[in-house]
Amino acid sequence: MKTRPLGNSGLDLPILSFGASSLGAEFRSITLEEAMQSTRTALDHGMNFIDTSPFYGRGMSEIMLGLGLQGVPRDSYLLGSKLGRYSDKHFDFSPKRVEESVHVSLQRLKTDHLDVLLLHDVEFVPLPQIWEETIQALIKVKEQGKVRAIGFSCYPLKTFHTVLDHIEDEIDCVLGYNRYTLQNTSFETDLLPRLQAKGIGAINAGPFSARLLTNAPLPEWLKEPEEVKAAARAAAKLCADNGVDIAELALQFACAHQGITTTVAGSANPKNIKKWAEWLAKPIDQSLLAQVQTIFEPVKNLGHNEGLPENN
Ligand SMILES: NC(=O)c1ccc[n+]([C@@H]2O[C@H](COP(=O)([O-])OP(=O)(O)OC[C@H]3O[C@@H](n4cnc5c(N)ncnc54)[C@H](OP(=O)(O)O)[C@@H]3O)[C@@H](O)[C@H]2O)c1
């Protein structure tokens, strides 16, 4: 697996990483066996950066990973977790919780350090807290050697820029999701130049836009507008008519961007994870990509609001 540097952090991440929200049953119920096999399959195929959070399955994802990674040499993979988001409605970015949350994540993951630690979905809280107190607590955890790179994740571009205005000299990376895909490339156009100018690593999660760009049934919680879903169905049909799974094109497209350190894809199905590695080894079908992009043109970069209204 090719790697790219995570900004100036000193970490090199694989261009395709394994996202473990599916191990917290965020899309469908899963078995322990599926979780264990998925983790091992990802590692066996070079996806040796794993992204998780205490939010995913309310602890279940970290616990599953702790079990799945047992016996795997710690220096053979990189681990990222998050803090501050604990349920759909429960957020806590207080300094005290930062320390406690890292402690709990390390226990669940059965390790003494995280490679990446992100403030999870900061758009759900009044933002000044992030630069007035949370960031200092995060830096302290880094100085203690419990984490190597720090940053934050969110969905609204406005939130990215507001938070960066205050802490861009303090952080190593950010994570955006569903914003560098066949349908939405706003992560590249509206954020990447600023990140690159500061040496901040860019993590792109959700190449399938939470199943929108697959043939799997959509989760009920997916907020994308109906016209986006209709365009995705049309694009999937065109791909199928050409003998291609739209997920293949989606994955190849996301991973190809040289300025994005890594793309984080999620699954609890070892067969799907194995397919990703096979797809990455193949060149993208440029002609099919152009036709799919034409279908998405009328809904390009259309997304949804997330978090507090004022943060969108
Ligand atoms: N705010 C944040 O920090 C944030 C937000 C979003 C995502 N993330 C991270 O990024 C990771 C990826 O995002 P995501 O899991 O939301 O979305 P995603 O990777 O775009 O899609 C995952 C879903 O796609 C399905 N899938 C994967 N490959 C498939 C294939 N070949 N055919 C059909 N279906 C397929 C999986 O189902 P199966 O299990 O059945 O394969 C899973 O339900 C997350 O796990 C998380 O680590 C972070």
The ligand as a Tripos MOL2 file, in Angstrom:
@<TRIPOS>MOLECULE
LIG
   48    52     1     0     0
SMALL
NO_CHARGES

@<TRIPOS>ATOM
      1 N1        -17.0450   12.8090   11.9200 N.am      1 LIG1
      2 C1        -16.1340   11.8930   11.7080 C.2       1 LIG1
      3 O1        -15.0970   11.9110   12.3360 O.2       1 LIG1
      4 C2        -16.3900   10.8220   10.6900 C.ar      1 LIG1
      5 C3        -17.5440   10.8620    9.9030 C.ar      1 LIG1
      6 C4        -17.7300    9.8550    8.9530 C.ar      1 LIG1
      7 C5        -16.7970    8.8220    8.8390 C.ar      1 LIG1
      8 N2        -15.7060    8.7910    9.6660 N.ar      1 LIG1
      9 C6        -14.7270    7.6670    9.5840 C.3       1 LIG1
     10 O2        -14.6410    7.2030    8.2600 O.3       1 LIG1
     11 C7        -15.0250    5.8350    8.1670 C.3       1 LIG1
     12 C8        -15.7600    5.5920    6.8460 C.3       1 LIG1
     13 O3        -16.9810    6.2880    6.8060 O.3       1 LIG1
     14 P1        -18.3530    5.5170    6.8590 P.3       1 LIG1
     15 O4        -18.1420    4.1610    7.4210 O.co2     1 LIG1
     16 O5        -19.3240    6.4350    7.5170 O.co2     1 LIG1
     17 O6        -18.8190    5.4960    5.3610 O.3       1 LIG1
     18 P2        -18.2880    4.8050    4.0260 P.3       1 LIG1
     19 O7        -16.9220    4.2370    4.1940 O.co2     1 LIG1
     20 O8        -18.4840    5.8040    2.9780 O.co2     1 LIG1
     21 O9        -19.3470    3.6240    3.8640 O.3       1 LIG1
     22 C9        -19.4010    2.5510    4.7490 C.3       1 LIG1
     23 C10       -20.5760    1.6540    4.4070 C.3       1 LIG1
     24 O10       -20.4130    1.2290    3.0650 O.3       1 LIG1
     25 C11       -20.6360   -0.1690    2.9880 C.3       1 LIG1
     26 N3        -19.7100   -0.7070    1.9800 N.ar      1 LIG1
     27 C12       -18.3710   -0.6480    2.0040 C.ar      1 LIG1
     28 N4        -17.8470   -1.2640    0.9110 N.ar      1 LIG1
     29 C13       -18.9060   -1.7280    0.2080 C.ar      1 LIG1
     30 C14       -19.0310   -2.4480   -0.9880 C.ar      1 LIG1
     31 N5        -17.9670   -2.8450   -1.6740 N.pl3     1 LIG1
     32 N6        -20.2900   -2.7260   -1.4310 N.ar      1 LIG1
     33 C15       -21.3680   -2.3360   -0.7150 C.ar      1 LIG1
     34 N7        -21.3100   -1.6680    0.4400 N.ar      1 LIG1
     35 C16       -20.0900   -1.3620    0.9010 C.ar      1 LIG1
     36 C17       -20.3470   -0.7570    4.3480 C.3       1 LIG1
     37 O11       -21.2090   -1.8630    4.5760 O.3       1 LIG1
     38 P3        -20.6180   -3.3450    4.9480 P.3       1 LIG1
     39 O12       -20.2170   -3.2790    6.3880 O.co2     1 LIG1
     40 O13       -21.7650   -4.2420    4.7310 O.co2     1 LIG1
     41 O14       -19.4620   -3.5900    4.0350 O.co2     1 LIG1
     42 C18       -20.6740    0.4080    5.2770 C.3       1 LIG1
     43 O15       -22.0050    0.2920    5.7400 O.3       1 LIG1
     44 C19       -15.8800    5.5890    9.4310 C.3       1 LIG1
     45 O16       -15.8750    4.2250    9.7760 O.3       1 LIG1
     46 C20       -15.1500    6.4570   10.4210 C.3       1 LIG1
     47 O17       -14.0140    5.7790   10.8810 O.3       1 LIG1
     48 C21       -15.4760    9.7720   10.5510 C.ar      1 LIG1
@<TRIPOS>BOND
     1     1     2 1
     2     2     3 2
     3     2     4 1
     4     4     5 ar
     5     4    48 ar
     6     5     6 ar
     7     6     7 ar
     8     7     8 ar
     9     8     9 1
    10     8    48 ar
    11     9    10 1
    12     9    46 1
    13    10    11 1
    14    11    12 1
    15    11    44 1
    16    12    13 1
    17    13    14 1
    18    14    15 2
    19    14    16 1
    20    14    17 1
    21    17    18 1
    22    18    19 2
    23    18    20 1
    24    18    21 1
    25    21    22 1
    26    22    23 1
    27    23    24 1
    28    23    42 1
    29    24    25 1
    30    25    26 1
    31    25    36 1
    32    26    27 ar
    33    26    35 ar
    34    27    28 ar
    35    28    29 ar
    36    29    30 ar
    37    29    35 ar
    38    30    31 1
    39    30    32 ar
    40    32    33 ar
    41    33    34 ar
    42    34    35 ar
    43    36    37 1
    44    36    42 1
    45    37    38 1
    46    38    39 2
    47    38    40 1
    48    38    41 1
    49    42    43 1
    50    44    45 1
    51    44    46 1
    52    46    47 1
@<TRIPOS>SUBSTRUCTURE
     1 LIG1         1 GROUP 0 **** ****
